[in-house]
Amino acid sequence: MADAGIVNRVDELRRELHYHNHRYYVLDAPIISDQDYDRMLQELRMIEDENPELVRPDSPTHRIGGDPADGFEQVEHRHTMLSLGNVFDDETLEAWYRRVKNLLDGADFTMTCELKIDGLAVSLVYQDGVLARGATRGNGSVGENVTQNLKTIRSIPLTLQGEPPPYLEVRGEVYMPVESFRRLNEERADRGESLFANPRNSGAGTIRQLDPKVTASRNMQVWVYSLNDAGDSNFPDDQWETLAWLRSLGFRINPENRLFHTLEEVKDYYHEWVEKRHDLPYEVDGVVVKVNPFNFQGSLGVVGREPRWATAYKFPAERAVTRLLEIGINVGRTGSLNPYAILEPVIVSGATVQHASLHNEEDIRRKDIRVGDWVTVERAGDVIPQVVGPILDRRAGDEVEFAMPEACPECGTGIVKPEGEAVHRCPNASCPAQFFELLKHFVSRGAMDMDGLGEQWCRILIDQGFVSTVADLYYLEKARLLELDRMGDRLATKIMDNIEASKTRPLPRILFALGITHVGAEVADLLTQRFASLEQLSLASQEDLTEFPGIGPKIAESIYDYFQVEYNLAVIEKLRQAGVKLHHEIEIVQPADLPWHGLSFVVTGALEGMTRREAEGKIKALGGSATSSVTRKTAYLVAGASPGSKLDTANRLGTPVLDEGAFVQLLESPADVMNNVTVEAQA
């Protein structure tokens, strides 16, 4: 046991190091030299090495990173990490402001404006003032525990200052500074390694490194932007004062945050940063506008996973000009041939772009894009870069018009173009490119969720001949997996356990995982409300399928055709023999038994209590169909705020119009629609 003098010295060193770390990395106001800081850190490290019983999880020595982890455990967020709705111009910002003011019965309110950092959202939990857990956003409800990596970020306090509450959870954005990103790419170029695309992706990858030492080497930073939980402790009544309180506890708060009283001030702030954003040492992609008082935030609430009290005013898409070197073809999991642009590298919105979307052949011809053209490339936020069009006055005359290949570039099978579709397809279900994409989709989180089988391992399993159909995954043996390079016992066990667990996934997930053209997660959910097993679905005619609301002729044809292919039926049988549950035990409701069967609805405008998609889902669940155009066959138009021309059409045709309140009333008593009960209200 260390004597009292050593214990006191350790406590003194930790206090000093935390203090100077905060001044350097948070306040940007150091008062000692780097050498003095390093000397104290080295002394503390030596004492801890000699007295391991004195080591604490909040020690400054832990910032250098510990041993590599085998993986990240999933953690459930105590409070959902919300997403933000977006606005893209002053008009839609004004519409958001009007909706908020109406919901607050015309009350005046202040707003905070905060730069929207282009990084990785994280949750930080402190217990008794000590960092206890750091997690990624994940899907908003469940994230990954990356505490050890976040501890290496020096602007994240390991211990809080002042008098923090016993429990505290804050949210922030971790990012890689532009200079760190530039230096990292220079180092990778010197080693002959591929370059990272942009600071956001490299930063997100850095936080998810299994080796904390890698994270520690990349000079990541954080801005904390919200308080999510302080237990039963008292804290300020609004966002602006809360940010000041969090700063007093030692958190790094962006100095560019502002408090405004009017919408005009908000717009001026936004337009100022549209011009100044490239002067910042970090990437931003917009301004987050928040209603400042917390009592108003509580009154406004949340729709889905988006708070009504905040919105992200996104910066305009940025464009650049470069040369189109070639048009490549990617074969998707459904056999679609997808052309993409191969470009001379160009920086757009802070990211190096070498490939961009070209959509399909018709789009290429409509825009008259040719190989060799100088083209305009656009990138907005997370959107895949796209070629806007050619610069015609820079043509030299030797540019080459694009022609879709006659055979699949992967398997050589002649391609087809189904009537009424814009895409060409490879009809060969065993095409290697299709199977690779299908396998990635099959094991993905939204489908069968076989964690551990990422893109790299999917490719290896195919190349090594371990799988030639998705069903082959269920016949893998651990001993064979261990024969693969870099496949350890722990990963092999994880893969086998997750494959076994996937056998009981819900039927909609299994149907979605099969990768049937036009059958996404929503359609799969609809189908399995009508069909209790894949066998029942495989026996359905196209007429049977189209009787169900939400299943149109194109989707019905695709599903029917899928089950006519012997190869597909053989895969399904192989899944059944492997023990995959291809049915569920729910009461199947026939379409004709539903109260709104045969009725057509159109939803338009902005609803307050639900999204349009949620409203359409409720309509379909009651047997109705949700269409996009008002016709004489439309039973009701559901009109939210700013309904546009569809309301004019409905009034002209005499179509009954429901405002949101009337629609909710009808949902509560769905049979009323068949009893001619008038609940309509002019929007």
KEKOL-692802 format. One record per residue: x, y, z of N, C-alpha, C in turn. Coordinates in steps of 0.1 Angstrom, whole numbers, plus 5000, padded with zeros to 4 digits. Atoms other than C-alpha are relative to their C-alpha. Layout:
// KEKOL-692802
XYZXYZXYZ/...
// end
This chain:
// KEKOL-692802
500949885000500050005000500950125000/499249885001501450344990499850095013/500149924988502250585018499250134997/500949885002500250905024500650114991/499449905008502851125008499849984985/500250045014502650934975498550034995/501449985003498850944976499750144998/500349865001498751314982500750064987/499349955012501251364953499249964988/500950045012499051164929498850094999/501149915000496051364939500350144994/499649875004497951684934500350014985/499750005014499251584900498849994991/501250025008495851474888499250144999/500749885000494251804899500750104990/499349915009497052004881499849964986/500150045014496951804849498650024995/501449975004493051824847499950154998/500149855001493352204853500750054987/499249955012496052264826499449944987/500650065012494352024802498850084996/501149925002491152224805500450144994/499649875005492952554799500549994986/499450025013494752414769499049964989/500850065010492152214751498650064999/501449955000488852384761500150154999/500049865000489752744769501050064990/499049955010492652764744500950115007/499349894993494552964771501049935010/499150074991497552754784500850105008/499249924991499652894813501349935003/498750074999502452634813500549954987/499550055012504752494787499649864998/500250145003504252164769500949915008/499050084993507452044785499649985015/500450014986506152114820498849915002/501250095000502851944813500449854998/499550145002504651634799500849955012/499250054989506951624829499149955011/501050044990503951614853499349874996/500750135004502251344832500949885001/499150114999505351134831500249965015/499950034986505751164869498849925005/501250074996502151054874500049864995/500050135006502550764850500949905007/499050094993505650634868499549965014/500650034987503850654902499049894999/501150105002500850464889500649864996/499350135004503150194873500549935012/499450064988504750144907499049975010/501050024990501550164926498649984993/501250025008498750004905498750025007/501349994992496250024934499650155000/500449865000496250404929499450044986/500549965014495150394892498550015001/501449975000491650544887499650024986/500449995014489550544856500050144994/500049875005489550924854501450065000/498749955000493350954855500450064987/499549945013494951184829500849904992/499250095007497250894820499249914990/500950095009494250704804499850064987/500349945013494050954776500949944989/499150055011496950774757499449884994/500750125006494650474751500649875006/499650134995494650124765500249904990/499850115009494849784749498850004990/501150015010492849724717498849925005/501250074996489249614722499749894990/500550105010487649304706498850044993/501249955007484549494697499350095010/500749904992482049744710498749945005/501350054995479149644733498950114996/501149915003475749794725499550055013/500649944988474250034750498750074997/501349945002470650154753500150145006/500049864995470350534756498950025010/501049974990468450654786498950094994/500949925007466950914764500449994985/499850015015466550884726500850124995/499249895007469151074706499250044987/500949965010466851274683500850044987/499549955012467351364647499450144998/500549865002466751714633499350004986/500649975013464351814605500850114994/499149905008465952034578499150104993/500649905009465052354561501250054991/499049975009466952484531500050144994/500149875004465852834525499250095010/500749914991464353144542498549975001/501450025001460853054531499649885009/500450124991460852704548500450035014/499749964986462552854579498850085005/501149924996459753104581498749915003/501250094997457152824578500249925013/499750074987458852634606499750095012/500249904989458752954628498550025002/501549974999455053014620499349885007/500650114993454152654630500350005015/499750004986456052684662499250115008/500749894993454453014671498549975001/501450044999450952884663499849905011/500150104989451552584686500250065013/499849934987452652824713499050115002/501149904999449453024708500450154999/499549865004451353324694501050065010/499049954990453753354724501350044993/498749965005457053534717501049905007/498950094994460253324723501350044994/498749985005463953364720500549874994/499450125007466053124698501550005002/498550015001469652994700500349954986/499450045012471652954669501449945003/498850074998474452694669500549944987/499550065012476752594641499849855000/500250145001475952244629501349934996/498750065003479152054632499949874992/500150125008479751784606500949905006/499250104993480951514629499249885004/500750124995479751224650499450035014/500849974988477051264677500449905011/499750094989477951114711499250045012/500649984987476351084745501149985011/499050014989478551144776499350005013/500750014987477351024810501150015011/499149984989479051144842499249965013/500550044988478450994876500950055011/499249934989479651194907501150084994/499049925006481451414883501149934992/498950075007483551144866499349934988/500550065012483051024830499949855002/500350154998481350684833499849934987/500350075013480350614797499950104989/500249925012480550754762499549914989/500650095010478450614734499750084987/500449955013477750674697498550015000/501549995002474250774685499449874996/500650135005473650444667498850034993/501349985007470050424657499150105008/500749914992469050684683499649945013/500450074988467950424708501149925006/498950094996470950194709501250054993/498749965006474550304703501149905004/498850084997478050164708500850065011/499249954989480050194740501550034995/498649965005483250384729500750085010/499449924989484250514763501550024999/498649995000487850424760500650094989/499649925011488250594727499750155003/500349864997486450914739500950055011/499149964990488750924769501350064994/498749955006491650994745499850144995/500349865006489951324733500250105012/499649924988491551584756499050115003/501049904997488651834752498849945007/501150064993486251584768500649985015/499550014986486651624806499849865006/500150134993487351304826499350035013/500749964987486251484858499550144998/500749875002483951784860500550105011/499749894990484652124877498850045008/501149954992482552294903499249905008/500850104992479652104918499049944990/500950075009478151874892499049925007/501050094994475051674899500549865001/499650144999475351304909500049934987/500150065014474151204874499850114990/500149905010474651404843500249944986/499950055014474151324806500050124991/499949895010475251564778500249944987/499850045014475251534741501050104993/499049925007478051664718500349944986/499550045013479651634684501549995000/498550035002483051474680500450024986/499649985014484951584650501550004998/498649995003488351584633500350144994/499749875005489751934628500649994985/499550005014490552024591501549984999/498550015001494252054598500449865004/499750144997494351714615499749914989/500450085012492551564585501050014989/499049985011495051724561501349935004/498850064996497951604581499949845000/500250155001496551244584500149954986/500050045014496051224546501450014995/498649985004499651354541500849885004/499350124995500951074563499649884993/500550125007498850814546500650004986/499449995013500050934512501549975000/498650034999503650914523500249855002/499950154998503050544533499449934989/500650075011501350474500498649945003/501350044996497950424517498950084993/501149935006494550524503499650125009/500349884992493350864514498650005005/501349994995490350934535499250114992/500849915008487451114518499750145006/500349874994486551384543500249995015/499850004985486951484580499049925007/501150064993483551354590500249855000/499950155001484050994577501349955008/498850044993487650974590499950015015/500349984986486551114623499149895006/500850114995483750864627500749875000/499250125000486050584617501050005012/499149994989488550704643499449975013/500750034988486050684671499749865001/500450145000485150334661501249914998/498850085000488750214661500049915012/499950094988489249904683501250035008/498849974993492650034693499950155004/500149864995492250354715501350084996/498749925003495950444707499850074986/500249935013494850514671499250125001/500849884997492150744683500850115006/499249904993494550914706501050084991/499049945009496950984677499450104990/500649935011494451174656499450145004/500349864996493751494676498550034998/501449975002489951464677499650115011/500549894991487851744694498549985002/501450014998484351784707499450145003/500849894995481752054711498849945007/501250044993479051994737498950094997/501149915004475652124727498749995007/501350014993472951994750500149925013/500150074988472051874784498849914999/501150095001469851564784499449955013/500550054987469551464820501050045011/499249964988470751604853499349945013/500750064989468651374875499050095006/501049914993466651554902500650145003/499349874997469151844903499450124993/500549875006468252204895501050044989/499249945010469552344863499350114993/500649885006468852654841498749964993/501350025006465452704825500050014985/500049995015466652754789501349954995/498950065007469152634764501250105001/498949904999471252954765500850005013/499450004987471852954802500649865003/499550134998472352584802501449984994/498750005007475252614777501050075009/499149934991476852864801500349925012/499950094989476252624830501049894997/499250115004477852334811501550054998/498649945001480852564803500650015014/499549994987481252624840500449875006/499750134995481452254846501349944993/498850045006484352224822499849954986/500350055013482652134789500450104990/499649925011483852274756498750054992/501249945006481052504743500450094989/499649925012481252664708499850155003/500149864997481953034712499250074989/500849945010480053104680498549995002/501550014996476653014696499550145003/500649874998474253314697498649985005/501449994996470953404713499350114993/500849905008468353594692498650015004/501449984997464953744697499150004988/500949995012463753774661500549904989/499750095011463653554630501050074991/499149935009465453824610501449995005/498650014994468453804634500549854997/499650145003468453424629500549994985/499750015014468453464591501350074997/498849925002471253724592501249915005/499050094994473353484614500349894990/499950105009472753204589500850044987/499349955013473753404558501450055002/498749974996476753534576501049884999/499250125000478053184581500049934987/499950065013477253074546501350054993/498849945006480053314536501249975008/498850014992482353254565500449865004/499850144995482152874570501449954997/498750065004485352804552501250065008/499049944991487253024577500249925012/500050074987486552784605501049884999/499050115000489152514615499349865001/500850135000486352244614498950024990/501050005010483652144590498650025006/501449984996480052274594499149994988/500950025011477052204572498750075002/501249924998474452444586499950065013/500249934987472952624616498849935006/501150064993470852454642499350125008/500949904993467952684654499249935010/500750074990466452594687499150115007/500849924991463552744707500749995013/499149994988465352864738499449955013/500650034987462952824768499749855000/500350154999462752454780498549985002/501550034998459052494790499350004986/500650005013458252584754500449874992/499650125006460352294742499149885004/500850104995458352064764498650004994/501349985005455052204751500049954985/499950035015456152154714500249864998/499950145001457251804719500849954988/499250075010458651554694499049934990/500750075010457251414661500949894995/499150105004458751074654501250015008/498749974993462351134663500650144997/499649875003462451494653499350105010/500649904991461851774679499350114992/500649895007459352034668500750135003/499449884995461352294688501450034994/498749975006464552274666499949964985/499950035014465452264630501550034995/498649985005468752244610499850084986/500049925012469052524584501349974992/498850055006471352354560500650104990/499349915010473952534539499749954986/500350045014473452534501501049904996/499150105006474952244482501150084993/498849945006478452324469500249934987/499850065013479452264433501550034997/498749995005482752214416500049954985/499850045014483952164380501249914998/498950095003486051864369499749924987/500250085012486451624340499549865002/500650134999484451314335500949904992/499050085007487051044327499449874994/500650135004484850734324498649995006/501350044994481350594331500149865003/500050144996481450284351498649945002/501350074997478750024358500149925012/500150084988477849884391498749925000/501250095001475549584393499549985014/500650004987473149604422499549865004/500450134995471649324443498749944993/501250045007468449314422500349994985/499550015014470549304389499950134993/500049875007470149674381501450044997/498749945004472949824361500050155002/500049864995473750154377501350074995/498849925005476050394358500550105010/499549904991478350614378501250074994/499049925006480850884370501449985007/498650014995484650834374500650134996/499649865002486051184378501550035003/498749954995489351364380499750055014/500349964987489551414418499850155002/500349864997487951744430499550015014/500549984987487151884464498750084999/501349945000483451964469499549995015/500549994986482152074504501049935009/499050054991485451974520500349864998/499750155002485451614506500649994986/499450035013487551474478499049914993/501050085008485151344451500749944988/499550075012486251084425498949934993/501150075006482950914419498750085003/501349934998479451054415498949934993/501250075006475950934407499650064986/500649965013474550944372498649944998/501350054999471250774381499749894990/500350115010470450584348500350054986/499649975013470950584311499150124994/500949895005467850804304500450145006/499649874994469151074328501350044993/498849965007472551064311499750064986/500449955013470951114277499350135001/500849884999468551374289500950125002/499149894997471451584303501150014989/499050005010473651494273501450005006/498750024993476651384295500849914992/499150095008479551244275501449985007/498750034995482851084285501050104994/499149895004485551354284499550145002/500649874998483151634292500650075013/499849934987483951904318498550015006/501350014994481051864342499950075014/500249944987479552034373499649895009/500350104990479451814404499550075012/500649944988477251884434500049915011/500150094988477351754469499350095011/500749934989474951854497499949915012/500050084988475651724532500449864998/499650145001475551354533499649944987/500550065012473951314499501249964991/498950055009476051114474500250114989/499749905011477751354449499349964987/500750035013475951384416500550094990/499649915011476851514382498750084996/501149915004474551814375499850004985/500150005014475351834339501450054994/498849965007478051914312500150154998/499749865004479652254305500250004985/500050025015478752264268501150084993/499149925008480952554258501549965002/498750054998484052364270500349874992/499850125008483552074246501050024989/499050005010486451994223499649934987/500550085011484551764200500449855000/499650145000486251434209499349935012/500750074989483851354238499249884994/500750125004482151014236498749985006/501350034994478450944240500049875007/500150124992477550684265499049904994/500950115004475950344256500149895010/500150104990474750094280500549874994/499450135005476649754276498849914997/501050105004474749474259500049885009/499850124991476049214284500450055014/499649974986476449224322501550005001/498549994998480049344330500549905010/499550094990480249084358499949864995/500250145004478848764343499849974985/500150025014478448824306498649974995/501450035004474648754306499450124993/500749895007472648964281499150075009/500849924991470949254298498650024994/501449975004467249334297499550135006/500549884994465249644302498449985001/501550034998461749564317499250124995/500949905005458849754301499650095011/500449914990458050064320501050045011/498949964990461350084340501150074993/499049925006464150324335501449935001/498750064998466850074345500149874992/499750135006468549784327500449905011/499750094989468949464346500749874994/499450135003471049144345499049905005/501050104995468548854347500549885006/499450124994471048604360500050015015/500149994986470148544396501249965007/498850044994473448384403501250084995/499049915004475448674389500950035012/499149984988478548714412499850145006/500149864995478049094415498650015008/501349994993474349054424500149925013/499950084988475148784449500750075011/499249934990477748994467499150115006/500849904995475349284470498849945008/501150064992472549054481500549945013/499550054988474748884507500250115010/499949894991475649224522498750055005/501349964995472049314523499449905009/500650114992470948984538500550005014/499450004987473349014567499950135008/500049864995472749384573499150015012/500849984988471249524605498550004998/501449995002467849604590499449874995/500550135005467549244576500349905010/499850114991468948934593501050045011/499149954989471449134615501049905005/498950094996474448904615501250085002/498949914996476849134633501349924999/498750065001480449054625500349964985/499850035014479848974588499850134992/500049885008480749304572500349974986/499750015014481449374536501249924997/498850075002484949244538499949855001/500250144998483948914552499149934990/500950055011481148874527500849974988/499250035012483648904499500949885002/499150114998486048664515499249865000/500850125000483248404521499749954985/500350035014482348424484501249954993/498850035007485848424471500649865004/499450134996486848124492499049884998/501050115004483747924480499249955012/500850044988482147914515498550014998/501449985003478848044502499750034986/500449975013477148054469498550045000/501449944998473548134482500050055014/500149954986472448324513499749895010/500350114991471147994527501349935005/498850074996474747864528500650055013/499549944987475448094558499649915011/500550084989473447864580500649865000/499350135000475647564571501550025002/498649974997478947734579500449925013/499450064988481147554605501150095005/499049924993483247734630501449964996/498750055003486247514622500550054987/499649955013486147624586500350155000/499849854999485847994595501450025006/498749984994488947954616501249984991/498950025010490947854585500350134993/499849885008490548204571501050095007/499049904994493348464576499250105008/500549894992492648714604498749965007/501350044993489648514617500449935013/499750064987490148464654498849935006/501050084993488248244678498850085004/501149924995486248524693499150054989/500849965011485048664660499249894994/500750115006484248324646498849965009/501150034990482148254678498950104998/501049905002480348584674499249984988/500750015012479548524638499049885001/500850124999478248174645498850025009/501149974991476148294674498950094994/501049915006474548574654499349944988/500750075010473848344625498949925006/501050084993472048114649498850085005/501049914994470148404665499150054989/500849945012468948524630498949904996/501050105005466948204625498650045005/501449974994464048354646499750154997/500449865004463948704630498650004996/501449995004460448834624499849984985/500250035015458948734590500250124991/499749895009458949084576501550034997/498549985002462749104582500549904990/499550105009463248774564499650034986/500549975014461148874534500850124995/499249895005463049204532501449964997/498650045002466349024535500249924986/499850075012465648814504500350094988/499649915011466149124482499149994988/501050005012463049094460499950144995/500249875006462849384436498750075005/501249924996460549664449499549965014/500550044987460149484483500950065011/499249944989461549724509499449965013/500550044986460949704547498550035001/501449964999457549884544499149904993/500850105007456249654517500049865006/499950134993457549344535499050005012/500949994988455549464566498649984995/501350015005452449504545499649864996/500250145005452749164529499749905011/500150094989453148984561498950025009/501249984993450049134575498949914993/500950085009448248934547500349854999/499550145002450348624544500849965012/499450044988451448424574501349924998/498850075003454348244557500550034986/499549985014456648264527499349904991/500750095009454847954514498750054995/501249945004451548124514500250114989/499649905009453148424497500449954986/499550065012454748204471498949954991/501250065008451348064460499150114996/500949895004449748404456500150044986/500049955014448748524421500250155001/499849865001449348874409498750075004/501249944996445648944414499850005015/500150004985445748824450500850115006/499149904994448649054457499550144998/500449875002447149364442498750035007/501249974992443949324463500450075013/499649954987446049424493500450154998/499749865002446249804498501550035001/498549965000449749954490500849914991/499350085009450649674466499550024986/500449965014450549804430500449894991/499750105010450849604398501549974998/498550025003454649654394500549925012/499550074988455349534430499449854999/500650135001452849244425500749914990/499350085010454549134393501449965004/498650044996458049144408499949895011/500150104990456948934438499649874993/500450125007455148684416501149944992/498950055008458048654392501149945009/499050054991460448594421499749865004/500450144995458548284433499849914988/500150095012458448144397501449944997/498650045003462248104397500449885009/499750124993463347754407501250025010/498849974991466747884421499550075013/500549934988464848124445499349905009/500750104992462547844457500949905007/499050104994465547614463500750075012/499449934989467147884484499150015012/500950004989464047924505499849875007/500150134994463747554510501249975008/498850024992467347544521500050085013/500149934988466647814546499149935010/501050074992463647614559500749885007/499450124995465747304563501150035010/499049964990468347504582499450055013/500749964987465747594608499650155000/500449865000465047954597498550005000/501449994998461548044608499450094989/500549935012459648134576498550035001/501449984998456248194592499950085013/500349944987454648384621498649965004/501350034994451748324644499350135003/500949894997449548624640498749984992/501350015007445948664630500150084988/500049935012445848754594498650064996/501249935003443249004585499850024985/500249995015441748984550499750154997/500249865003441649324532498550045000/501449975001437849304527499450025014/500549994987437449284565500450135007/499649884994439149614571499150124997/501149905001436949924576500250104988/499849905011438550144549500449934987/499750085013438949864522499350074988/500549945012438550014488500050154999/500049864999438850374499501450064997/498749945003441550604485500150135007/499749884993443150884505501250074994/498849925003445651164497500350085012/499549924989447751324524500950114995/499149895005449251664517500250105011/499749904990450751954537500849945012/499250044988452651944570499049975012/500850044989450951754598500850025013/499249974988451851834634500249885009/499950114991451151514653500649884994/499550125007452551274627500650044987/499549975014454551264595499049954990/500950045011452851214562500149854998/499850145001454350864560499349925011/500750074989452950774594498550014998/501449995003449550904583499649904990/500350105010449650694552500049865005/500050134994450650394572498849965008/501250024992447650434595498849974990/501050025010445450454564500149864994/499950145006446850134549499749895010/500350104990446549954582498549985002/501450024999442850014581499449964987/500550055013442649884545499950104989/500049905011442750214526501250004992/498849985009445150314499500450155001/499649865000447250624500500750034987/499549975013447850784466500650155000/499349875000449751094455499250114993/500749905007447151264433498549995003/501449994998443551384439499349974987/500950035012441051224414498649995005/501450014997437351174413499849875009/500250124992437950834430500550025014/499449974987439650994460498950025011/501050004989437550934492500250135009/499749884992439251204513501450064997/498749945000442051454512500250045014/499649964987443851494545501050114998/499249885003445251844545500650065013/499349944989447951974569500350154996/499749875003449552314568500650014986/499549975013450452464534499749884990/500350125008448552194514500250024985/499749985014449152354480498949974991/500950015010447452274448499049885001/500950114998445951944459498750045007/501349954994443452134481499150064990/500849945011442352334451499349904991/500650115008441852014431498949945008/501150064992439851864459498750085001/501149915000437652164462499250004987/500650005013437052164425499249884997/500650135003436151794424498949975011/501050034989434051814456500549895009/499450104992436351574474500050055015/500049964986435751584512501550025005/498749964995438651744530500049995016/499950014985439851654566501250085004/498849944993442051874587500649895009/499350104992444451694610499149955012/500950044988441951694640498949914995/501150095005439151544619500649874996/499450135004441551284605500349915012/499750074988442651184640498649945006/501350054995438951164650499549884992/500450115008438250934621500849885003/499150124996441250714631499549935012/500550064988439650674665498749934998/501250065003436350574650499949964985/499950025015437250424616498849964993/501250045006433850274610499150114996/500849885003432350624608500150034985/499849965014433750664573499049924991/500950075008431450394561498650035003/501449964996428450534579499750144996/500349875005428650864561500050115011/499949904989429451054594500950114995/499349885005430551404584500950055010/499049954990433751494602501050094992/499049925008435451694574500150145004/499749864997436952034579500850064989/499249945011438152274553501350055005/498649974995441952314556500350144995/
// end
